[in-house]
Amino acid sequence: MAILNDKFEILPDEFDPTVTNEMAIDRNVHTTSLTVTEPEVNEEFTGDKEAYMASVLARYQKTLVERTKYHLGYPFNLDFDYGALGQLQQFSINNYGDPFIESNYGVHSRPFEVGVLDWFARLWEIERNDYWGYITNGGTEGNLHGILVGREIFTDGVLYASCESHYSVFKAARMYRMVCEKVNTLISGEIDCVDLRQKLLANKDKPAILNVNIGTTVKGAVDDLDFVIKTLHECGFSNDRFYIHCDGALFGLMMPFIKHAPKVTFNKPIGSVSVSGHKFVGCPMPCGVQITRMEHIKVLSNNIEYQASRDATIMGNRNGHAPLFLWYTLSKKGYKGFQKEVQDCQINAHYLKDRLREAGISAMLNEISSTVVFERPKDEEFVRRWQLACEGAIAHVVVMPNVTIEKLNNFLKDLVEHRSVWYADGSQPPCIVTSVGTHNCICPAHK
Ligand SMILES: *Cc1c(COP(=O)(O)O)cnc(C)c1O
């Protein structure tokens, strides 16, 4: 260790600020906090504090490298190099207010932001003059915005979302005090339109606001947008009586590059689409993109004299660095680059699913997805090491561009080795038939 000074709390070598060992919902756990200490009066002479801080950061970096190596469960592409943007860190870049209206604050990145938005507008097929959008802080803000737009258009609308929707959708419902109908899902994780029909018919007198999942968080399932629209029409909801927000946090940016996949496009009667920027694209900070129709935004915006702008975003001050990162990656990779990466993800996801099955492990992979669902590993330590996201008896790996065959092989080897120990006593691996169906569950009862 660089410095050992009893003035400071020394971190153990295995210190990992990302892990809390205790699970506590009802109180804050401080066991892993890094104390902020006041500078010493004579600090300028000794330089001790500076050296201490440098050592903390160096060790933190080491931890990040290690944790990046063993990450599989979250849909984040950890493979990027934004070195070229390092020079911009010294600026307080802030895209205050509306992307399309200059404010008086000049240190902004609006031209990059609008460039990125135009790219997404092309991807989702809406004319430049017909759309409005902005770069958000992530998929959650996109959902909060999309559902708010729907709510502002239909103040008495009922929100419909499948029960496998991201929790931010239900957060929006609570924030806006909306009546929310949770719709059942099929085994695949996609919305059950038979149940949707029943619920729509039960609320026929109220306009409908729908959240449609373009890739659910846990199973990567894509709601059948065309069937949802057909169901709305059949239930007597004309296009001016519903609003559809498409939550494409992860998959909204993968699906357009898959041949024969269903299409998300503003040529269909949808109101908005959102995507996360730090998921498939990869970005050091959370961010996202929200696109809606210009006509809707008029409902939402008030003119705010103070900022000489239009107030149609959720946040006021907005991260001006994020558009630079997105612009950089979109420019570097382009449609072709993304297409290749999506293909690789799909190939590797199928590889993982097939190897799991061969090893006798229940696993499911939705046709066009790269999210592999399988039995939850028995040991929480194992789950933590590989940073797997778990829900009930299932876990998943989201195959992103940084997840190579080599990494998957390491994971598979580790899992198979551990499993032979976990079940050496003759105990059985969990049955996950209720989550993945009979043809995907190969537990002893369903082999
Ligand atoms: C991740 C995710 C979100 C939330 O996105 P953030 O960028 O984490 O805010 C919303 N919906 C789905 C389906 C997601 O997977």
Ligand as a Chemical Component Dictionary entry (heavy atoms), coordinates in Angstrom:
data_LIG
# 
_chem_comp.id                   LIG 
_chem_comp.type                 NON-POLYMER 
_chem_comp.pdbx_formal_charge   0 
_chem_comp.three_letter_code    LIG 
# 
loop_
_chem_comp_atom.comp_id 
_chem_comp_atom.atom_id 
_chem_comp_atom.alt_atom_id 
_chem_comp_atom.type_symbol 
_chem_comp_atom.charge 
_chem_comp_atom.model_Cartn_x 
_chem_comp_atom.model_Cartn_y 
_chem_comp_atom.model_Cartn_z 
_chem_comp_atom.pdbx_ordinal 
LIG C1 C1 C 0 -33.415 -1.290 -17.771 1  
LIG C2 C2 C 0 -34.811 -1.147 -18.150 2  
LIG C3 C3 C 0 -35.498 0.044  -17.886 3  
LIG C4 C4 C 0 -34.898 1.161  -17.097 4  
LIG O1 O1 O 0 -33.847 1.746  -17.772 5  
LIG P1 P1 P 0 -32.741 2.581  -16.969 6  
LIG O2 O2 O 0 -31.899 3.081  -18.062 7  
LIG O3 O3 O 0 -32.084 1.599  -16.061 8  
LIG O4 O4 O 0 -33.447 3.651  -16.231 9  
LIG C5 C5 C 0 -36.784 0.169  -18.349 10 
LIG N1 N1 N 0 -37.382 -0.831 -19.017 11 
LIG C6 C6 C 0 -36.759 -1.997 -19.290 12 
LIG C7 C7 C 0 -37.472 -3.046 -20.047 13 
LIG C8 C8 C 0 -35.456 -2.189 -18.851 14 
LIG O5 O5 O 0 -34.849 -3.353 -19.096 15 
# 
loop_
_chem_comp_bond.comp_id 
_chem_comp_bond.atom_id_1 
_chem_comp_bond.atom_id_2 
_chem_comp_bond.value_order 
_chem_comp_bond.pdbx_ordinal 
LIG C1 C2 SING 1  
LIG C2 C3 SING 2  
LIG C2 C8 DOUB 3  
LIG C3 C4 SING 4  
LIG C3 C5 DOUB 5  
LIG C4 O1 SING 6  
LIG O1 P1 SING 7  
LIG P1 O2 DOUB 8  
LIG P1 O3 SING 9  
LIG P1 O4 SING 10 
LIG C5 N1 SING 11 
LIG N1 C6 DOUB 12 
LIG C6 C7 SING 13 
LIG C6 C8 SING 14 
LIG C8 O5 SING 15 
# 
